[in-house]
Amino acid sequence: MPDHMTTAEVSELIRTPAETVRYWRHIGKGPRSFKVGRRVLYRRSDVDSWLEAQYAAGDQAGQ
């Protein structure tokens, strides 16, 4: 797995439309991202951390 992921790759990983991932980025809800020129990238470690936080938040909601 690459160290940096595109929006499409993140979307495929979490099985969510790319448009939703873009919207989350816009409102500050999704994984941390950065731009290289016009391209938006995500560090794999940031995506993994964000997914763990989502899991933990869902686990707390179920209690």
Secondary structure, 3 states (H helix, E strand, C coil): CCCEEEHHHHHHHHCCCHHHHHHHHHHCCCCCCEEECCEEEEEHHHHHHHHHHHHHHHHHHCC
